Amino acid sequence: MRALRVNVKEGLGRLLRRDETGTQLVELALVLPVLLLFFGAIAEFGCFFYTYSTLAKAVRAGARYTINRPFDSTSIDGARNLAIYGDQSAACAGTPVVSNLQCANLDIKQTTSGGVTLVTVKIINYQYKPLLDLGKLTGMASASLNIDVSPSATMKYVY
């Protein structure tokens, strides 16, 4: 009888050691938060890159508009509207090319350096608003993506 009990105990131990039911669920629970954070970071980087490149194209369009016209309030307003709303006749009203962009976020200056007149169009005081603030999500406020985005374009004035 004793031999039978030993065999049952050994068999039960062997059976428990081979039973891997639920290990995939444990592995998923360990890996899933890391994967979600990774995919969130990729999506956030893509959104930031889209915002920056859209703003860079907008300031280039504004500078290109300004260099071919007399540098007066009419051409400055047209360049501002073109850069922010994509339409030179928008009159600071409409849907901006990126969210939260306003007419006050665009600076247009004309400078002369070495006998060459230059026009500089720059985005100022524009804060990128993240989709998923990963800094707050991870508990690290210093890793927040609320950062200033300020592309600029300088072109030679040819009018």
Buried (B, 14 or more C-beta within 10 A) or exposed (E): EEEEEEEEEEEEEEEEEEEEEEEEEEEEEEEEEEEEBEEBEEBBEEBBEEBBEBBBBBBBBBBBBBBEBEBEEEBBBBBBBBBBBBEBEBEBEEEBBBEEBEBEBBBBEEEEEEEEBBBBBBBEEBEBEBEBBBBBBEEEEEEBBEEEBBBBBBBEBEE
